């Protein structure tokens, strides 16, 4: 997944592009769901860390 986030009014304007990848064993619909959950957690964590960085 590639996500570009632009916050024009946050701290004078900030932008970042995040890339993430996740997989889960087996080729089932349930494994796609689990991989999506992993990916969401990774993006949430990265975005949260990015917002805490002082520029």
ABEGO torsion letter per residue (X at the ends): XBBBBBBAABGGEBBBBBBBBBBBBEBBAAAAAAAAAAAAAAAAAAAAAAAABBX
